[in-house]
């Protein structure tokens, strides 16, 4: 059994980072986009810029970001013709999308 410290997930790893506009960061885009890819680590960074939302719209926004993340991951791997498994990240994102209605947003 692997310890948590030495655990490395199989296949592509995704880092979904949210950039909130403010004094430090002022993104020049909206939505979700692919960022840096580290081939050696099989690590893909995706960047999302949230829009101002009411609590009622937050769940829909999260669902849309997760859905777009899944779409971008598949497109990136296909476009780059990467020989990397996306099974784990697809399963995780699908499970998160499935559980989104259960999320409490206050």
DSSP file (Angstrom, degrees, kcal/mol; ACC not computed):
  #  RESIDUE AA STRUCTURE BP1 BP2  ACC     N-H-->O    O-->H-N    N-H-->O    O-->H-N    TCO  KAPPA ALPHA  PHI   PSI    X-CA   Y-CA   Z-CA
    1    1 A X              0   0    0      0, 0.0     2,-0.2     0, 0.0     0, 0.0   0.000 360.0 360.0 360.0 134.8    0.0    0.0    0.0
    2    2 A X        -     0   0    0      1,-0.1     2,-0.1     2,-0.0     5,-0.1  -0.581 360.0-122.7 -82.7 143.6    1.3    3.4   -0.9
    3    3 A X    >>  -     0   0    0     -2,-0.2     4,-0.6     1,-0.1     3,-0.6  -0.482  25.4-112.5 -78.7 158.6    1.5    6.2    1.7
    4    4 A X  G >4 S+     0   0    0      1,-0.2     3,-0.7     2,-0.2    -1,-0.1   0.849 116.5  58.6 -59.5 -34.4   -0.4    9.4    1.0
    5    5 A X  G 34 S+     0   0    0      1,-0.2    -1,-0.2     3,-0.0    -3,-0.0   0.864 113.3  36.7 -64.8 -36.2    2.9   11.2    0.7
    6    6 A X  G <4 S+     0   0    0     -3,-0.6     2,-0.3     2,-0.0    -1,-0.2   0.347  88.6 123.8 -98.8   5.3    4.2    9.0   -2.1
    7    7 A X    <<  +     0   0    0     -3,-0.7     2,-0.4    -4,-0.6    -3,-0.0  -0.499  34.1 179.8 -73.0 129.7    0.8    8.6   -3.8
    8    8 A X        -     0   0    0     -2,-0.3    -2,-0.0     0, 0.0    -3,-0.0  -0.981  26.5-126.7-128.8 119.0    0.7    9.6   -7.5
    9    9 A X        -     0   0    0     -2,-0.4     2,-0.2     1,-0.1     4,-0.0  -0.234  30.6-104.1 -61.6 152.7   -2.6    9.3   -9.3
   10   10 A X  S    S-     0   0    0      2,-0.0    78,-0.2    76,-0.0    -1,-0.1  -0.527  78.4  -6.2 -75.7 143.1   -2.6    7.3  -12.6
   11   11 A X  S    S+     0   0    0     -2,-0.2    75,-0.2    77,-0.1     2,-0.1  -0.220 111.6   4.4  77.7-161.7   -2.8    9.2  -15.8
   12   12 A X        -     0   0    0     73,-3.2     2,-0.4    31,-0.1    77,-0.3  -0.326  61.0-152.0 -64.9 135.5   -3.3   12.9  -16.4
   13   13 A X  E     -a   43   0A   0     29,-3.1    31,-3.1    28,-0.1     2,-0.4  -0.890   9.1-155.1-107.7 141.8   -3.4   15.2  -13.5
   14   14 A X  E     -a   44   0A   0     -2,-0.4     2,-0.6    29,-0.2    31,-0.2  -0.961  10.3-164.0-123.2 132.9   -5.4   18.4  -13.7
   15   15 A X  E     -a   45   0A   0     29,-2.6    31,-2.9    -2,-0.4     2,-0.8  -0.939  10.0-164.6-113.1 105.7   -4.9   21.6  -11.6
   16   16 A X  E     -a   46   0A   0     -2,-0.6     2,-0.4    29,-0.2    31,-0.2  -0.834  12.0-172.4 -94.1 111.8   -8.0   23.8  -12.0
   17   17 A X  E     -a   47   0A   0     29,-3.0    31,-3.0    -2,-0.8     2,-0.5  -0.892  13.9-147.2-111.5 132.6   -7.1   27.3  -10.7
   18   18 A X  E     -a   48   0A   0     -2,-0.4     2,-0.7    29,-0.2    31,-0.2  -0.860   7.0-159.3 -99.6 128.2   -9.6   30.1  -10.3
   19   19 A X        -     0   0    0     29,-3.3     2,-0.6    -2,-0.5    31,-0.3  -0.922   6.3-161.2-108.1 111.3   -8.3   33.7  -10.9
   20   20 A X        -     0   0    0     -2,-0.7     5,-0.4    29,-0.1    31,-0.1  -0.821  24.5-118.1 -95.3 122.8  -10.5   36.3   -9.2
   21   21 A X        +     0   0    0     -2,-0.6     2,-0.3    29,-0.3     5,-0.2  -0.319  61.5 110.8 -62.1 136.6  -10.1   39.7  -10.7
   22   22 A X  S    S-     0   0    0      3,-3.1    -1,-0.0    -2,-0.0     0, 0.0  -0.883  80.3 -45.0-174.6-155.5   -8.7   42.3   -8.2
   23   23 A X  S    S+     0   0    0     -2,-0.3     3,-0.1     1,-0.2    -2,-0.1   0.800 132.6  37.0 -68.6 -30.0   -5.7   44.4   -7.3
   24   24 A X  S    S+     0   0    0      1,-0.2     2,-0.4     0, 0.0    -1,-0.2   0.881 123.0  32.1 -90.9 -43.3   -3.2   41.6   -7.9
   25   25 A X        +     0   0    0     -5,-0.4    -3,-3.1     2,-0.0    -1,-0.2  -0.950  52.1 176.2-122.0 135.5   -4.6   39.7  -10.8
   26   26 A X        -     0   0    0     -2,-0.4    -5,-0.1    -5,-0.2    -6,-0.0  -0.660  21.8-154.4-135.8  80.0   -6.6   41.1  -13.7
   27   27 A X        -     0   0    0     -2,-0.2    -6,-0.0     1,-0.1    -2,-0.0  -0.203   9.4-149.6 -58.6 143.3   -7.3   38.3  -16.2
   28   28 A X  S    S+     0   0    0      2,-0.0     2,-0.3     0, 0.0    -1,-0.1   0.055  75.5  56.5-100.3  22.9   -7.9   39.4  -19.8
   29   29 A X        -     0   0    0      2,-0.1     2,-0.3     4,-0.0     4,-0.1  -0.912  68.5-138.4-143.8 168.8  -10.3   36.5  -20.5
   30   30 A X        +     0   0    0     -2,-0.3     2,-0.2     2,-0.1    20,-0.1  -0.914  62.9  16.1-127.4 158.0  -13.5   35.0  -19.2
   31   31 A X  E    S-B   49   0A   0     18,-1.0    18,-2.2    -2,-0.3     2,-0.4  -0.566 100.9 -36.5  88.1-146.8  -14.5   31.4  -18.7
   32   32 A X  E     +B   48   0A   0     -2,-0.2     2,-0.3    16,-0.2    16,-0.2  -0.941  57.1 170.5-122.6 139.6  -12.1   28.4  -18.6
   33   33 A X  E     -B   47   0A   0     14,-2.4    14,-3.0    -2,-0.4     2,-0.2  -0.974  36.1-102.4-143.9 159.2   -9.0   27.9  -20.7
   34   34 A X  E     +B   46   0A   0     -2,-0.3    12,-0.3    12,-0.2     3,-0.1  -0.584  40.2 177.4 -78.7 145.8   -6.1   25.5  -20.8
   35   35 A X  E     -     0   0A   0     10,-3.5     2,-0.2     1,-0.3    -1,-0.1   0.152  45.4  -8.0-115.6-126.6   -2.8   26.8  -19.3
   36   36 A X  E     -     0   0A   0      8,-0.1     9,-3.0    -2,-0.1     2,-0.5  -0.466  53.0-154.8 -80.0 145.2    0.5   25.1  -18.9
   37   37 A X  E     -B   44   0A   0      7,-0.2     2,-0.8    -2,-0.2     7,-0.2  -0.989   1.1-160.4-121.0 125.1    1.2   21.4  -19.6
   38   38 A X  E  >> -B   43   0A   0      5,-3.1     5,-2.0    -2,-0.5     4,-1.0  -0.875   6.1-169.9-104.4 101.3    4.0   19.7  -17.8
   39   39 A X  T >45S+     0   0    0     -2,-0.8     3,-0.6     1,-0.2    -1,-0.2   0.886  81.1  55.1 -61.6 -43.6    4.7   16.6  -19.9
   40   40 A X  T 345S+     0   0    0      1,-0.3    -1,-0.2     2,-0.1    -2,-0.0   0.889 118.7  34.2 -59.5 -40.0    7.1   14.9  -17.4
   41   41 A X  T 345S-     0   0    0     -3,-0.3    -1,-0.3     2,-0.1    -2,-0.2   0.510 104.1-128.2 -91.0  -5.9    4.6   15.1  -14.6
   42   42 A X  T <<5 +     0   0    0     -4,-1.0   -29,-3.1    -3,-0.6     2,-0.5   0.953  58.3 151.4  52.6  53.4    1.5   14.6  -16.9
   43   43 A X  E   < -aB  13  38A   0     -5,-2.0    -5,-3.1   -31,-0.2     2,-0.5  -0.966  30.1-169.1-123.5 122.7    0.1   17.7  -15.3
   44   44 A X  E     -aB  14  37A   0    -31,-3.1   -29,-2.6    -2,-0.5     2,-0.5  -0.957  10.0-150.8-115.4 126.9   -2.3   20.1  -17.1
   45   45 A X  E     -a   15   0A   0     -9,-3.0   -10,-3.5    -2,-0.5     2,-0.4  -0.837  11.6-170.5 -96.2 128.9   -3.2   23.5  -15.6
   46   46 A X  E     -aB  16  34A   0    -31,-2.9   -29,-3.0    -2,-0.5     2,-0.4  -0.939   8.9-150.6-115.9 144.4   -6.6   24.9  -16.4
   47   47 A X  E     -aB  17  33A   0    -14,-3.0   -14,-2.4    -2,-0.4     2,-0.4  -0.949  10.8-172.1-121.2 133.0   -7.5   28.5  -15.5
   48   48 A X  E     -aB  18  32A   0    -31,-3.0   -29,-3.3    -2,-0.4     2,-0.6  -0.965  11.8-157.4-124.8 140.5  -11.0   29.8  -14.7
   49   49 A X  E     - B   0  31A   0    -18,-2.2   -18,-1.0    -2,-0.4   -29,-0.1  -0.940  20.1-145.6-115.7 107.9  -12.2   33.3  -14.2
   50   50 A X        -     0   0    0     -2,-0.6   -29,-0.3   -31,-0.3     2,-0.3  -0.399   6.8-139.9 -72.9 149.7  -15.4   33.5  -12.1
   51   51 A X        -     0   0    0     -2,-0.1     2,-0.1     1,-0.1    -1,-0.0  -0.729  39.1 -82.3-100.2 156.0  -17.9   36.1  -12.8
   52   52 A X        +     0   0    0     -2,-0.3     2,-0.3     1,-0.0    -1,-0.1  -0.404  63.2 178.8 -59.6 129.8  -19.8   37.9  -10.0
   53   53 A X        -     0   0    0     -2,-0.1     2,-0.2    -3,-0.0    -1,-0.0  -0.923  31.8-122.1-134.4 154.7  -22.7   35.6   -9.0
   54   54 A X    >>  -     0   0    0     -2,-0.3     4,-1.0     1,-0.1     3,-0.6  -0.541  41.6-105.7 -82.7 163.8  -25.5   35.4   -6.6
   55   55 A X  H 3> S+     0   0    0      1,-0.2     4,-0.6     2,-0.2     3,-0.3   0.835 121.6  58.2 -59.0 -32.4  -25.6   32.3   -4.3
   56   56 A X  H 34 S+     0   0    0      1,-0.2     4,-0.4     2,-0.1    -1,-0.2   0.834 109.2  42.6 -68.7 -32.4  -28.4   30.9   -6.5
   57   57 A X  H <> S+     0   0    0     -3,-0.6     4,-2.1     1,-0.2    -1,-0.2   0.591  93.2  84.5 -89.5 -11.1  -26.3   31.0   -9.6
   58   58 A X  H  X S+     0   0    0     -4,-1.0     4,-2.6    -3,-0.3     5,-0.2   0.897  87.6  51.5 -61.3 -43.5  -23.1   29.7   -8.0
   59   59 A X  H  X S+     0   0    0     -4,-0.6     4,-2.6     1,-0.2    -1,-0.2   0.933 110.7  48.4 -60.6 -46.3  -24.0   26.0   -8.4
   60   60 A X  H  > S+     0   0    0     -4,-0.4     4,-2.4     1,-0.2    -1,-0.2   0.887 110.7  52.1 -61.3 -38.4  -24.8   26.4  -12.1
   61   61 A X  H  X S+     0   0    0     -4,-2.1     4,-2.5     2,-0.2    -2,-0.2   0.938 109.8  48.1 -62.9 -46.6  -21.5   28.2  -12.5
   62   62 A X  H  X S+     0   0    0     -4,-2.6     4,-2.7     1,-0.2     5,-0.2   0.916 111.4  50.5 -61.1 -44.1  -19.5   25.4  -10.8
   63   63 A X  H  X S+     0   0    0     -4,-2.6     4,-2.5     1,-0.2    -1,-0.2   0.925 111.3  48.7 -59.8 -44.5  -21.3   22.8  -13.0
   64   64 A X  H  X S+     0   0    0     -4,-2.4     4,-2.6     2,-0.2    -2,-0.2   0.895 111.4  49.6 -63.1 -40.4  -20.5   24.8  -16.1
   65   65 A X  H  X S+     0   0    0     -4,-2.5     4,-2.5     2,-0.2    -2,-0.2   0.926 112.8  46.6 -65.0 -44.7  -16.8   25.1  -15.1
   66   66 A X  H  X S+     0   0    0     -4,-2.7     4,-2.3     2,-0.2    -2,-0.2   0.911 113.8  48.6 -64.1 -41.6  -16.5   21.4  -14.4
   67   67 A X  H  X S+     0   0    0     -4,-2.5     4,-2.1    -5,-0.2    -2,-0.2   0.918 113.5  46.2 -63.6 -44.3  -18.2   20.5  -17.6
   68   68 A X  H  X S+     0   0    0     -4,-2.6     4,-2.8     2,-0.2    -2,-0.2   0.865 109.9  55.2 -67.0 -36.3  -16.0   22.9  -19.6
   69   69 A X  H  X S+     0   0    0     -4,-2.5     4,-2.5     2,-0.2    -2,-0.2   0.933 108.4  48.2 -60.5 -46.6  -12.9   21.5  -17.8
   70   70 A X  H  X S+     0   0    0     -4,-2.3     4,-2.0     1,-0.2    -2,-0.2   0.915 113.1  47.8 -60.3 -44.3  -13.8   18.0  -18.9
   71   71 A X  H  X S+     0   0    0     -4,-2.1     4,-2.4     1,-0.2    -2,-0.2   0.919 112.7  48.3 -63.0 -44.8  -14.4   19.1  -22.5
   72   72 A X  H  X S+     0   0    0     -4,-2.8     4,-2.8     2,-0.2     5,-0.2   0.878 109.0  53.4 -66.2 -38.3  -11.0   21.0  -22.5
   73   73 A X  H  X S+     0   0    0     -4,-2.5     4,-2.4     2,-0.2     5,-0.2   0.951 111.8  45.0 -60.5 -49.5   -9.1   18.1  -21.1
   74   74 A X  H  X S+     0   0    0     -4,-2.0     4,-2.2     1,-0.2    -2,-0.2   0.918 115.5  47.1 -61.2 -44.0  -10.4   15.8  -23.8
   75   75 A X  H  X S+     0   0    0     -4,-2.4     4,-3.0     2,-0.2     5,-0.2   0.896 111.5  50.9 -65.7 -40.7   -9.7   18.3  -26.5
   76   76 A X  H  X S+     0   0    0     -4,-2.8     4,-2.5     2,-0.2    -2,-0.2   0.933 111.8  46.4 -63.0 -47.1   -6.2   19.1  -25.3
   77   77 A X  H  X>S+     0   0    0     -4,-2.4     5,-1.9    -5,-0.2     4,-0.7   0.908 116.3  45.4 -63.6 -42.2   -5.2   15.4  -25.1
   78   78 A X  H ><5S+     0   0    0     -4,-2.2     3,-0.5    -5,-0.2    -2,-0.2   0.928 113.6  48.9 -66.5 -45.3   -6.7   14.8  -28.6
   79   79 A X  H 3<5S+     0   0    0     -4,-3.0    -2,-0.2     1,-0.2    -1,-0.2   0.895 117.8  40.1 -62.8 -41.3   -5.1   17.9  -30.2
   80   80 A X  H 3<5S-     0   0    0     -4,-2.5    -1,-0.2    -5,-0.2    -2,-0.2   0.529 103.5-132.6 -84.7  -6.5   -1.7   17.2  -28.7
   81   81 A X  T <<5 -     0   0    0     -4,-0.7     2,-0.2    -3,-0.5    -3,-0.2   0.902  39.5-178.1  53.2  45.2   -2.0   13.4  -29.5
   82   82 A X      < -     0   0    0     -5,-1.9     2,-1.1    -6,-0.2    -1,-0.2  -0.503  31.2-140.8 -76.8 140.5   -0.8   12.7  -26.0
   83   83 A X        +     0   0    0     -2,-0.2     2,-0.4     2,-0.1    -1,-0.1  -0.607  61.8 120.4 -98.7  71.1   -0.4    9.1  -24.9
   84   84 A X        -     0   0    0     -2,-1.1     2,-0.3    -7,-0.1    -2,-0.1  -0.992  65.6-113.5-137.1 140.9   -1.7    9.7  -21.4
   85   85 A X        +     0   0    0     -2,-0.4   -73,-3.2     1,-0.1     4,-0.2  -0.561  25.0 179.8 -77.2 133.7   -4.7    8.2  -19.7
   86   86 A X     >  +     0   0    0     -2,-0.3     4,-2.7   -75,-0.2     5,-0.3   0.262  54.5 105.2-110.4   8.4   -7.6   10.5  -18.8
   87   87 A X  H  > S+     0   0    0      1,-0.2     4,-2.3     2,-0.2     5,-0.2   0.913  80.6  45.4 -57.1 -48.1   -9.7    7.8  -17.2
   88   88 A X  H  > S+     0   0    0      2,-0.2     4,-2.6     1,-0.2    -1,-0.2   0.942 115.6  44.4 -65.1 -48.7   -9.1    8.9  -13.6
   89   89 A X  H  > S+     0   0    0    -77,-0.3     4,-2.6     1,-0.2     5,-0.2   0.877 113.5  51.6 -66.9 -35.5   -9.7   12.6  -14.2
   90   90 A X  H  X S+     0   0    0     -4,-2.7     4,-2.4     2,-0.2    -1,-0.2   0.912 111.3  48.1 -64.2 -41.3  -12.7   11.9  -16.3
   91   91 A X  H  X S+     0   0    0     -4,-2.3     4,-2.4    -5,-0.3    -2,-0.2   0.913 112.8  48.1 -64.0 -43.2  -14.2    9.8  -13.5
   92   92 A X  H  X S+     0   0    0     -4,-2.6     4,-2.4     2,-0.2    -2,-0.2   0.940 114.1  45.3 -64.0 -48.0  -13.4   12.4  -10.9
   93   93 A X  H  X S+     0   0    0     -4,-2.6     4,-2.5     1,-0.2    -1,-0.2   0.898 112.9  51.0 -64.4 -39.9  -15.0   15.2  -12.9
   94   94 A X  H  X S+     0   0    0     -4,-2.4     4,-2.3    -5,-0.2    -1,-0.2   0.909 110.8  48.7 -63.4 -41.6  -18.0   13.1  -13.8
   95   95 A X  H  X S+     0   0    0     -4,-2.4     4,-2.0     2,-0.2    -2,-0.2   0.900 110.8  50.6 -65.0 -40.4  -18.5   12.2  -10.1
   96   96 A X  H  X S+     0   0    0     -4,-2.4     4,-0.9     2,-0.2    -2,-0.2   0.906 111.0  48.8 -63.8 -40.8  -18.2   15.9   -9.2
   97   97 A X  H  < S+     0   0    0     -4,-2.5     3,-0.4     1,-0.2     4,-0.4   0.893 110.3  51.8 -64.3 -38.8  -20.8   16.8  -11.8
   98   98 A X  H  < S+     0   0    0     -4,-2.3     3,-0.4     1,-0.2    -2,-0.2   0.872 113.9  43.4 -64.6 -37.1  -23.1   14.1  -10.5
   99   99 A X  H >X S+     0   0    0     -4,-2.0     3,-1.9     1,-0.2     4,-0.6   0.531  84.6  98.4 -87.5  -6.8  -22.8   15.4   -6.9
  100  100 A X  G >< S+     0   0    0     -4,-0.9     3,-1.5    -3,-0.4    -1,-0.2   0.852  76.2  59.1 -52.8 -40.8  -23.2   19.1   -7.8
  101  101 A X  G 34 S+     0   0    0     -3,-0.4    -1,-0.3    -4,-0.4    -2,-0.1   0.771 102.0  56.7 -61.7 -21.8  -26.9   19.1   -6.9
  102  102 A X  G <4 S+     0   0    0     -3,-1.9    -1,-0.3    -4,-0.1    -2,-0.2   0.628  81.1 110.7 -81.8 -13.8  -26.0   18.0   -3.3
  103  103 A X    <<  -     0   0    0     -3,-1.5     2,-0.6    -4,-0.6   -44,-0.1  -0.417  63.3-140.3 -69.1 129.8  -23.6   21.0   -2.7
  104  104 A X        -     0   0    0     -2,-0.2     2,-0.5   -45,-0.0    -1,-0.1  -0.821  19.4-174.8 -92.2 123.4  -24.9   23.5   -0.2
  105  105 A X              0   0    0     -2,-0.6   -46,-0.1     1,-0.1   -47,-0.0  -0.978 360.0 360.0-120.1 120.7  -24.2   27.0   -1.1
  106  106 A X              0   0    0     -2,-0.5    -1,-0.1   -50,-0.0   -51,-0.1   0.389 360.0 360.0-116.1 360.0  -25.1   29.7    1.5
